[in-house]
Amino acid sequence: MQPVLSINGIAKAYGPIKALKGVSFDVPEGAVFGILGPNGSGKTTMLSIILDILKADTGSFVWFGEPGSEHTRKRIGSLLETPNFYHYLSAVDNLNITHAISGRGDAADIDRVLEVVKLSERKKSKFSAYSLGMKQRLAIAAALLGDPQVLVFDEPTNGLDPVGIAEIRELIKELAKRGKTIIMASHLLDEVEKVCTHVAILKRGELIVAGAVDDVFSNEDIVEVSSNDPVQLLSVLNAFPGYSKIQPHEKKILLFFPIGTARLEEINRFCFEKGITLNLLLVRKERLETKFFELTNEK
């Protein structure tokens, strides 16, 4: 399947500062694609380039298999910073102004996007009366005008309280279910872990790794096992074949396997045949934070 976006060798410098250093990756259709990295890693510069706000020094990108153009731009909704809505106007009036300026959507479309972001009941309230999370949802509604195929967000939960963060994350997942491809920059590891299907990690303008989140952040299966007698359990599991490492952890035993090789039913059967009933048996992923720090060497 043709990628929605292909980035090929993009480089950008601001005087002596190299913001991007020949970055290349593809964004698959239907992905929630996180561009992840510490502040100053080049995330916002990358989004600005693919939205034709900035021009790359070298390299190229294509949307939907063709160079960026006014035609392709109409298929992309974006939110790079909180829009300057009029505080004394309602959500509907603000979106009418956005529509008049951008040419996206119509009156019926405004009602539709307000329903999508769950602001229909407050559509006549003044923007100044909205919480921060509601303001950000209205900004996403503006990006949805015209029903774009792709949405590009820069730090969509930045500055929000925990409730607002949860609302935006659920909205992003809902938009993905509706078939949107979403590209979002974030410095929050937790956000990528909970929302994204794919990720590209940048560090000081360089691409460290890109791919499916499960592939990037997991190079082994970690199986958690416990029973009422952890000492006996450890003794029995020492004889189980296939693991690369076994490690007691609090009241549990951790078994490490090469990625994709852990078989829970075999572990359960092995223990049962040795007279042990397990009260915990599950596969967990390596902590995203641990893997991220390994990849970026950030302290």
KASUL-V614118 format. One record per pair of residues at least 24 apart in sequence whose C-alpha atoms are under 8 Angstrom apart, sorted by the first residue. I is the first residue (numbers start at 0). J is the second residue. D is the distance in whole Angstrom. If there is no record, write none. Layout:
BEGIN
i	j	d
I	J	D
I	J	D
END
This chain:
BEGIN
i	j	d
0	27	8
0	28	8
1	27	7
1	28	8
1	63	7
1	64	7
2	26	6
2	27	5
2	28	6
2	63	7
2	64	7
3	27	6
3	28	5
3	62	6
3	63	5
3	64	7
3	180	8
4	60	7
4	61	6
4	62	5
4	63	6
4	64	7
5	60	5
5	61	5
5	62	7
5	64	8
6	58	8
6	59	6
6	60	4
6	61	7
7	58	6
7	59	5
7	60	6
8	57	7
8	58	4
8	59	7
9	55	6
9	56	8
9	57	6
9	58	4
9	59	6
9	60	8
10	55	6
10	56	6
10	57	5
10	58	6
11	44	8
11	55	5
11	56	5
11	57	7
12	56	7
17	204	7
18	44	7
18	203	7
18	204	5
19	44	8
19	45	8
19	203	7
19	204	4
19	205	6
20	204	5
20	205	5
20	206	8
21	57	8
21	58	7
21	205	7
22	204	8
22	205	6
22	206	6
23	206	8
24	199	8
24	209	7
27	180	8
28	180	6
29	175	7
29	178	6
29	179	6
29	180	4
29	181	7
30	175	7
30	179	8
30	180	5
30	181	6
30	182	8
30	195	8
30	196	6
30	197	7
31	175	7
31	180	6
31	181	5
31	182	6
31	183	8
31	194	7
31	195	5
31	196	5
31	197	6
32	180	8
32	181	6
32	182	5
32	183	6
32	195	6
32	196	6
32	197	5
32	198	5
32	199	8
33	182	6
33	183	5
33	184	6
33	185	7
33	191	6
33	195	6
33	196	8
33	197	6
33	198	5
33	199	6
34	182	7
34	183	6
34	184	5
34	185	6
34	198	6
34	199	5
34	200	6
34	201	7
35	184	6
35	185	5
35	186	5
35	187	8
35	188	8
35	191	8
35	198	7
35	199	6
35	200	5
35	201	6
36	185	7
36	186	5
36	200	6
36	201	5
36	202	6
37	186	5
37	201	8
37	202	7
38	186	7
39	203	6
40	201	6
40	202	5
40	203	4
40	204	5
40	205	8
41	201	7
41	202	8
41	203	7
41	204	5
42	184	6
42	185	8
42	201	7
43	153	7
43	184	7
46	151	8
46	153	8
46	184	8
73	145	8
73	147	7
74	146	8
74	147	4
74	148	5
74	149	6
75	147	5
75	148	6
75	149	5
75	150	6
75	151	7
76	142	5
76	143	6
76	144	8
76	147	6
76	148	8
76	149	6
76	150	5
76	151	6
77	142	5
77	150	6
77	151	5
77	152	6
78	138	7
78	139	7
78	142	6
78	150	8
78	151	6
78	152	5
78	153	6
78	155	8
79	151	8
79	152	6
79	153	5
79	154	8
80	153	7
81	135	7
81	138	6
82	138	6
84	126	7
85	126	7
86	125	6
86	126	5
86	127	5
87	125	6
87	126	6
87	127	6
88	124	8
88	125	5
88	126	6
89	122	6
89	123	5
89	124	5
89	125	4
89	126	6
90	121	8
90	122	5
90	123	6
90	124	7
90	125	7
90	126	6
90	137	7
91	122	6
91	123	6
94	141	6
97	141	7
98	144	7
103	144	5
103	145	5
104	144	5
104	145	4
104	146	8
105	144	8
105	145	8
108	144	6
108	145	7
109	144	7
112	140	5
112	141	8
112	143	6
112	144	7
113	137	7
113	140	6
115	140	8
116	140	6
116	170	7
131	159	6
131	160	8
131	163	7
132	159	6
132	160	8
132	162	8
132	163	4
132	164	7
132	166	7
132	167	7
133	163	8
135	167	8
136	167	7
147	179	8
148	178	8
148	179	6
148	180	7
149	179	6
149	180	5
149	181	6
149	182	8
150	179	7
150	180	6
150	181	5
150	182	6
151	181	6
151	182	5
151	183	6
152	181	8
152	182	6
152	183	5
152	184	6
153	183	6
153	184	5
153	185	7
154	183	7
154	184	5
154	185	5
154	186	8
155	183	7
155	184	8
155	185	8
168	194	7
188	287	7
188	288	6
188	291	8
189	287	8
192	287	7
202	295	6
207	294	7
207	295	7
216	284	8
216	285	7
216	286	8
216	287	6
216	290	6
216	291	8
217	258	7
217	284	6
217	285	6
217	290	8
218	257	7
218	258	5
218	285	8
219	255	7
219	256	6
219	257	5
219	258	4
219	259	7
219	284	8
219	285	8
220	255	6
220	256	5
220	257	6
220	258	5
220	259	7
220	260	7
220	261	6
220	282	6
220	283	7
220	284	7
220	285	8
221	253	6
221	254	6
221	255	5
221	256	6
221	282	6
221	283	5
221	284	6
221	285	7
222	253	6
222	254	5
222	255	6
222	256	8
222	261	7
222	280	7
222	281	6
222	282	4
222	283	6
223	251	6
223	252	6
223	253	5
223	254	7
223	279	7
223	280	6
223	281	5
223	282	6
223	283	7
224	251	6
224	252	5
224	253	6
224	254	8
224	277	7
224	278	8
224	279	5
224	280	5
224	281	7
225	250	7
225	251	5
225	252	6
225	277	6
225	278	6
225	279	5
225	280	7
226	251	8
226	275	7
226	276	6
226	277	5
226	278	5
226	279	7
227	277	8
227	278	8
232	270	8
232	275	7
235	270	7
235	273	7
236	270	8
239	266	8
239	269	8
END
